[in-house]
């Protein structure tokens, strides 16, 4: 995506776009987020997930200089700016630890993919995991 951010799909092709643990490496985030917006149907969701780990030689410099909260703000700003007014319900989540255990305590509940990921992460001893998600206007 850094070399060529154009996605090889038609406009409005998908209900969801996922980027798993690589948003910190985007050197052209505006173009990538604009492409995610383009290929989503109206109301579609884009989900960007990341941990607090990265390859320092590959991550963009502002990522390296930010803490976990700052990184969530960086990704939220990508949504806010690309394209401007193109996203709604921009939400930053920490899906590890105690928040995930609260989801697990609701028996019989239908869980969405983020809640399922949180459940899995709460049962492991891995890295913290964060998600920033938004819906296409």
C-alpha positions in Angstrom: 0.0 0.0 0.0 2.9 2.4 0.5 4.1 1.9 -3.1 0.6 2.0 -4.6 -2.4 2.7 -2.3 -5.0 2.0 -5.0 -7.1 -1.0 -4.2 -8.0 -3.2 -7.1 -11.8 -3.2 -6.4 -14.7 -1.2 -7.6 -16.5 1.5 -5.8 -18.8 0.3 -3.0 -17.6 -3.3 -3.3 -17.5 -4.2 0.4 -19.4 -4.1 3.7 -16.2 -4.0 5.7 -12.5 -3.2 5.3 -10.0 -4.5 7.8 -6.4 -3.5 8.4 -4.7 -5.8 10.9 -1.5 -4.6 12.7 -0.1 -2.6 9.8 -1.6 0.9 10.1 1.6 2.0 11.8 3.6 1.4 8.7 1.5 3.5 6.3 3.6 6.2 4.7 0.6 7.4 2.7 -2.3 7.0 5.2 -4.5 9.7 3.6 -4.6 7.8 0.2 -5.1 4.4 1.9 -8.0 5.7 4.0 -9.5 7.4 1.0 -9.3 4.1 -0.9 -10.9 2.2 2.0 -13.7 4.7 1.9 -14.1 4.3 -1.9 -14.4 0.5 -1.8 -16.9 0.5 1.1 -20.7 0.6 0.6 -22.5 3.5 2.4 -22.7 2.5 6.1 -19.8 0.0 5.7 -17.3 -0.3 8.5 -13.6 0.1 8.4 -11.6 -1.5 11.3 -7.9 -0.7 12.0 -6.3 -2.9 14.6 -2.8 -2.5 16.2 -0.8 -3.4 19.2 1.8 -1.4 21.1 4.5 -3.4 19.3 6.1 -2.6 15.9 9.2 -2.8 13.8 10.9 0.6 14.6 12.8 0.6 11.4 9.5 0.4 9.4 7.0 2.4 11.5 6.4 6.0 10.7 8.2 8.4 13.1 5.1 10.0 14.7 4.0 6.4 15.6 7.3 5.8 17.4 6.9 9.1 19.3 3.4 8.4 20.6 2.0 6.4 23.5 -1.0 4.0 23.2 -3.6 6.8 23.5 -1.6 9.0 21.0 -1.6 6.1 18.5 -5.4 5.8 18.8 -5.7 9.5 18.1 -3.4 9.2 15.1 -5.6 6.5 13.5 -8.8 8.4 14.4 -7.3 11.5 12.7 -6.7 9.4 9.6 -10.4 8.7 9.5 -11.3 12.3 10.2 -9.2 13.7 7.3 -9.5 11.1 4.6 -11.9 12.0 3.2 -13.0 14.9 5.3 -16.6 14.3 6.6 -16.5 10.9 4.9 -16.7 8.8 8.2 -19.1 8.7 11.1 -19.0 7.0 14.5 -15.2 7.1 14.7 -14.4 5.0 17.8 -11.1 4.1 19.5 -11.1 1.0 21.6 -8.7 -0.9 23.9 -9.9 -4.5 23.3 -7.6 -6.2 25.8 -7.8 -7.0 29.5 -10.7 -6.1 31.8 -13.0 -4.7 29.1 -12.9 -8.1 27.3 -13.7 -10.0 30.5 -16.8 -7.8 30.9 -18.0 -9.0 27.5 -17.4 -12.6 28.5 -19.6 -12.3 31.6 -22.8 -11.7 29.5 -24.0 -15.3 28.7 -26.2 -15.9 25.7 -25.2 -12.6 24.1 -24.5 -12.5 20.4 -21.0 -11.2 20.0 -19.7 -9.1 17.2 -16.2 -9.7 15.7 -14.6 -7.0 17.9 -16.0 -8.6 21.0 -14.9 -12.1 19.9 -11.4 -10.7 19.4 -11.5 -9.1 22.8 -12.5 -12.4 24.4 -9.7 -14.2 22.7 -7.1 -11.6 23.7 -8.3 -11.6 27.3 -7.5 -15.4 27.4 -4.0 -14.9 26.2 -0.9 -13.2 27.7 0.0 -11.3 24.5 0.4 -7.7 23.6 -2.3 -5.1 24.3 -4.6 -4.7 21.3 -6.4 -1.6 20.1 -9.0 -0.9 17.4 -10.1 2.3 15.7 -13.2 1.9 13.7 -15.6 4.1 11.7 -18.5 3.8 9.4 -18.7 5.3 5.9 -21.2 8.1 5.6 
